Amino acid sequence: MKRGVTYKSAGVDIDAGNKFVDLIRPLVRKTFRPEVITDIGGFGGLFSFRARKYRDPVLVASTDGVGTKLKVAFMVGKHDTVGIDLVAMCVNDIVVQGAEPLFLLDYLATGKLSLGVSTQIIKGIARGCVEARCALLGGETAEMPSFYKKGEYDLAGFTVGVVDRDRVIDGSSITVGDQLIGLGSSGLHSNGYSLARKVLFGRMGLEVSDRVEGLAWTVGEEMLVPTRIYVKTVLRLLKEFHLHGLAHITGGGFTDNIPRIIPPGCKAVLRKNTWPVPRIFKVIQEGGDISEPEMLRTFNNGIGMVLAVPQTEAKRIILRLKGLKEKAYLIGEIVKAGKGERAIEYE
């Protein structure tokens, strides 16, 4: 007699999923804050929100992924840093509104669960959460046979933070004369990889193991440098200074992200030669014959976060940032905008 079909024979191994939870439990517990009152493996994560700490708490949420940077991880066979990218992309988006990240949930989907690879991914997520001081409260691991190519997966995250209503940063207090301070990025971060891969691996014909003059690592290693997490730095500054606006330089580069915080009647003037542009961006631009406007709208070009600050405090803030081991540069200012002018221009 023929044996009946099972879920495992269809490509989904429940036992492997349970073993995966056991393997990652110690990693996840290292991220727990005192407010976490549950362990992983339940139907939902429990977080005791201590509202008494706040006068008028506002929850801030964001969701994001790592994008096609994952393709490079597949090519290199290195999976322990893309989790850091995932956390960074989520928490950087809420800290720019003044929010302290509280917890994060992750979603990992793959064709067939590899305990080794998946554990490395969660190891990176846990490292990122520790850096951002947010708890990895739970997540979902989906095994979806025939949906993903062998050895591939997708990764997404969702984070929640909190800020007092009167401490929300939305750019509305930005005014003419404010100075723009840029915080150095660690490299490509997690944006523009479809273009970067097309240039480096397509047009230039490079392999991930190749070395290019001026780069400290191989092409693959350079592309997998984790996204900077700016949470500690920004929250520290907010305790000491009044920041008028913050922009995470993510998808859309300078051109699309800075205008998101500029109020009517103002525009940002960015001075392009006021910070060092890492070599990887030059390699991509030259290798793809990419125009400067396209670079500025696709990549961070060496600046991962932009702060709009009062002119009278700009120098003190830069000194403080350097004391916090950040690479900080005065990269522009806010000026009056004429009718119909764009919210950003370059000099």
PyMOL commands that set and color helices and strands:
alter all, ss='L'
color gray80, all
select helices_A, chain A and resi 14-29+51-53+69-76+82-95+115-132+165-167+193-203+219-223+231-240+253-261+279-288+292-298+311-323
alter helices_A, ss='H'
color red, helices_A
select strands_A, chain A and resi 57-65+100-110+135-143+153-164+179-184+245-248+266-270+303-309+328-336+344-346
alter strands_A, ss='S'
color yellow, strands_A
deselect
rebuild
show_as cartoon
